[in-house]
């Protein structure tokens, strides 16, 4: 049954959560993964993975890219079937799940790629899937729907209006709406895939407070993240996957970040510092001088050398995305200059940026990065489409050659 939002504040309780200091023997197992395997062509995405998730615990699942985390999430959510193995929930075995069965068993997934409907309001998105029973969404008054949504959003410390259209929200606010949507189903197991990726520090702390309250109600959290410091802070146990295989499960109170990293990569990592050196053989490729675009950023200057990875860090709203868009010619700057290979350039459009050898991987891939109605080949080649055309027609053989390369 779905959660009656009017009772939502009951989540915020003083009940003791299932502790991170409990022994493995004291855990009450809610879900067991047994010998799950999945292949995609010749690739072993998962190979005989087995571990347990206990009731009321925050269980992190970590691993490098390609370790099998996303595949495991998709199997638990019922989006894809395993090739072999089984999932046990409260003693009942399932060789595969479909999305409806997964939700009915209390499994809810908050994917990193959010599944919201832009033209609908926040409250409609939260309750759009709750059409069973009395068909609450159809008969409930707008006033009650708005009040119930407000309770859920307040739990997450979010000041978004329930009637606001989702398509007008920032990425971080959309993620909070997705979390509220998941909480409205009263899940037994809540799987969070990189849930803090677009949250500020304050929003992350609020999320962790909510996770603690959900644990106190016996709800299990599966926390998938690359941010190991957050994993160590919020989780009770950590399961490590590497190359599709189960490596082990450890209790965070008895482990360190170094221990987890060693399990992830299969060797001990020695951390050390060294002085940054500018090597003469690596010329400056990009130089930005006094770049400004009010109100997003002002007077930004930096250099990037050939073969170098330069990282920009900051909270949501700090101006990182807008800086990248300005360099790429999408967002005209108010002032400042850009120098490429020692020559000042005026980049007035994305086309000009691409001609000069600059590419941009957008923050919101689904909205600004790909065209969903076009096939993969067409999406991959669209940036160089003029080179592939002759007499107004696309040369398919040349397009295939470019894409396969």
N, C-alpha and C positions, 0 to 999 in steps of 0.2 A: 504494500500500500504506500501511496505517496505521503510525504510529510505534510501535515496541515501547517502552513506557514505561521498561523497565529500562535502556535506553540513553539516557534523557533527559538525564543530566548531560553528554553529548557536546555539547549545545547551548552549554554554558558553556565556551567555548574562548578561546584567546588569538589566534585567527586575525585578521588585519587585515580590517576591514569594507571594503566598497566605499566609497571616500572621498567626502566632500562636496566635495573639491577636484578631483575628476576632471573632465575636460572632457566636454561632451555627446558628442563623437565617440568617446570611450573606453568609453561605456556599452554593455553587452550587453543588448539589448532582450528582455525576457521576454514582455511583453504590449503590444499596440498597440490603441488605440481609434480607429476610423476613421469619421468622419462620422456619429456616432450621433445620432439624433433620436428624440424621443418627445413625443407630444401627449396631453393629457387634455382632451377637449372642444376648446375654443378656446385652451387654454393651452399654450405651447411650454415644456414642462419641460426639454427638451434640444433644441438646434438646431445640428446639424452639429458636434458636439464631437469633437475628435481630439487625442490626445497619447499618449506612450509611457511605459511603466513598465519600468525597468531591473532587471536581476538584482541582488539583494543591496543594494538601496537603500531608504531610507525616503522615500517620496514623499507629501507632504501634499497634500490637496485641500481648498481653502477657498473660502468665498463666503458672502454674506449668506443669511439664510433665504429659501428660494425660488429659490436660484441653480441648483439641479438636482443637488446632491450626493447626496441620498437616492435619487433616481431612477436615477442612475448606479450606485450601489451595488446597487440591486435588479436592474438589468440584468446586471451582472457576476455576481451570485449566482444568476441564472436565475429569479428570482421574477417578473419581468415581461419581455416581449419588447420590443425596440426597434421603432419604425416603419420605420426604415431605418438603413443603416450596417452595420458588421461589427466583430467582435472577432478579432484575430489573436494566437494563442498559439504561439510557436515556429514561425512561418511558416505555420500552418494557420488558415484563415479560418472563422469561425462567424458566421452571420447572426443566430442567437439561441442562447441556452443555456437548459437546464433545470437545476434544482438538482442533480440527480444528476450530470449532465455537468460542471457547474461544479466540484463537489467532486472528481470523478475527474481533472480537469485541474489540481488543486492549488489551487483558489481557495476560501478559507474566510473567512466574514464573521462578525465579532462585532458584532451590531447594538446600537444604543443601547438598544432595548427588548429585554431579555434573553429568550432562548428556552430556559428551563429548566423542568423538570417538578417542581413543588413537593413532591409526596408521595414522590418517589424520593430516595435518598441522593446525596451528592456524587459518590461513585465511580460510581454507576449513571448519573447524568447525564453524566459525562465520557465514558463508554464505551458509552452506549446506542445510538449510531449505528454502532458498529463491529461489525456483525453479519455481515460478509462473510467469505470465506475459511473459517477454522476455527470461525467463530461463537464468538469468544473470550469474549463476555459470558456465554454459556450454559454453557460447559464449564470456564471458568477458576475455580479455587478462590477463595473469598472472601478468603483470606489473600493470594494473589497480586494480586488486583484491588485490595485495600487498599494493598499495598506499591507498586504501580505508580502509584496515585493520589497516595500520599504523596510520591513523587519529583516529580511534576508540581507539586503544591502547594508543595513546598519550593523549587522553582525560582522561584516567585512570592513567596516569603517569607510564605506563608499558613499559619496554625496551625490551620485548620479540620480537624476529624476527618473522614476519608473516609466514615464511616458516618452522619454527621450529615444529617438531612433538610434539603433545600434550602429548604423553606418556612419554616424556623426561622432562616435566615441574614439578616443585614442586607443592604441593597442593595449596599453596597460589596463584601461578601464574595461575593455572588452574581455580581458582575461578574468577580471574580477566578476563580471557578469556570468561568465562560464562557470566559475566556481559556485556562485549563488545558484545557478541552474542545477548543478550537480547536487548541492545540498538539499534542494527542494524535493529530491526523490528519496530522501532518508536512506542513503546507501549503507550496506554492511561493510563493503570494501570500496574505498575511494582511491582510484589510481590517478596520481598526478604526474604528468609528463612535463618536466621542466616548468613547474608552475611559477617560479619566481623570475623567469627570464626577462620579463618586462615590468617588474615591480620595483618600486623604490624601496629603500631600506625600511621606512616606516610601514609601507604596505606589506613587506615581507614579514616584519615582526608581528603585524596583525594577523597575517595568515598563519604564522606559527602558533599564535594564541588560539586561533580557531581549531587548528589541528590538535592541540592539547585538549581542548574541550570535547572534540569528537572522540578522541581516544578514551576520555573519561566515560563516555556513553557506550563504550565497547565497539566503536567503529574502527576498523583497521584501515590504515593509510599506507599505500604503496607509493613511495616517493622516489621518482626517477629524476636524477639530476647529475650534471657535471660539476656542480659547485660543491666540492667536498667539504669545505668548511661549514656550509649550511647542512649538509648531510650529517656531519658529526654533531651539530648543534641540535637538530630536531629528531633524528631517528634513534630507535632503540637497537635495531640490528641492521647490518649492511650485508647484502648478498652481492657478490662480485661475479660477473660474466666476462669471459674472454674468448674471442673467436667462436662464439656460439656455444661454449661449454660452461658448465657450472664449476666455479673455482672454489667457493666456500662461503659460509655465512659466519660473521663475527658480531659480537656485541660491541657497540660503540664505546661503552664505558671501559672496555678492556683493550681498545685499539687506538691507533693514531692515524692521521692522514697519510703519513709515510707508509704505514702498514697496508692501507687500502690501495695506495698507488702501486706498491710492490706487487700486490695480488693482481691488479689490473694489467700490468705490463709484463709480469713474469720474471722480474728481476729487481734488485734493490737499486733505487735511484739515489744517487749522491747529489745533494743540492749544494751549490757553491756559488760564489759571486766572482765576477771578473769585471775589470774595468772595460767600459765600452770603448772600442777603438774604431776610428774612422779610417778605413783602408782606402788607399789612393786608387786601387783598381775598381772600387765601387763608386761610380760618379753619382752626383745628385741628379735624380730623375725628376723630382717634383719639388718645387719650392713655393710656399705660400707666404705672402708678406702682408701683414696688416689687414687680413680679411675680416669683413664685418657684414652682418645682415641683421638689423634690428627687427624684432626684439630677441632673436634667437642666440646670436653670438656677436662678439665684437673684438677687433684687433687680434685676430688669431694668426700666428706665424709659426711655421715649422718647415723642416726639410725631410724628404724621404729619398733614400739612396736605392739604387738598383739592387735587387736581390734582398732587400730588407723588408721586414714586417714591422710596421708602425701601428701601434694600438692606441685608440682613443677610448678612454674610460670616463664614466660619469653617470649620474642618475637620470631617470626618465625626465625629459624636458631640459636637459643640459645643453642641447644644441648640436649633438653629434650628428644626428641624421640630417639636419638642415645644412651643416657644414659640408657633408659629403654631397648633398644635392646641389649646393652652390658651386663646388669645384667641378661637378659634372655638367654644369650649364643648365640645370633644371630650375634652380632658384637664383635669380640674378642677385649678386652681392651689392651692398650699398657702397662699399669701398674696398680697396686692397688690390693686390696683383698676384698673378699666377705665372710661374716660370717653369717651362718644360725643357729639359736638356739645355739649360742655360739661356733660353730665349723666352722673353715675355710673350704671353699669349692672352688673347681675349676670347674666352670660351663662352659663346652666346647661346649654345644649344647642346642637348645631348648628342645630336648627330656630329657636331664639331668635336665634342669630347671623344667620341668613338673614333673619329678619323685620326685624332692625335694619339690614339692608343690607350684611352682611359675607359674602363668599364665600371659599372655600378651594379652590385647585387643588393636589391632593395630590402628594407626592413620587413615589409609585408609582402612576401613572395606571391601570395594568392591574388592580391589586389593589384599590385604594381609590377610583379615580376613575370607572370605568365598570362597567356590568353587561354582560358579554360576550354573554349569552343574549338581550338585548333589542336592538331595532333602534336606529338612530341617533336617530330621532324621539323614541322613548321615553326614551332616555338624556338627550337635551337638555331634555326637559320635566319630568323626574321631580322636580326641585327645587321646582317650582311646581304639583305634581300636585293638591293640594287645591283650588286655584283653578279647575282645569279639570274638576272632577267635579260631577255633578248626579245626585242620587238613586242614588249608588253607581256611576255609569257615567262614563267619560271622554268629554268632548265632543270628538270627533276634529276637527271643523272649527276649534274654538277652539285645540286643541293644534297643528294645522298652522299656524295664524296666528301663534302664539307662536314656534314653531320657525323659521318662515321669516323672521320679523322679526329 
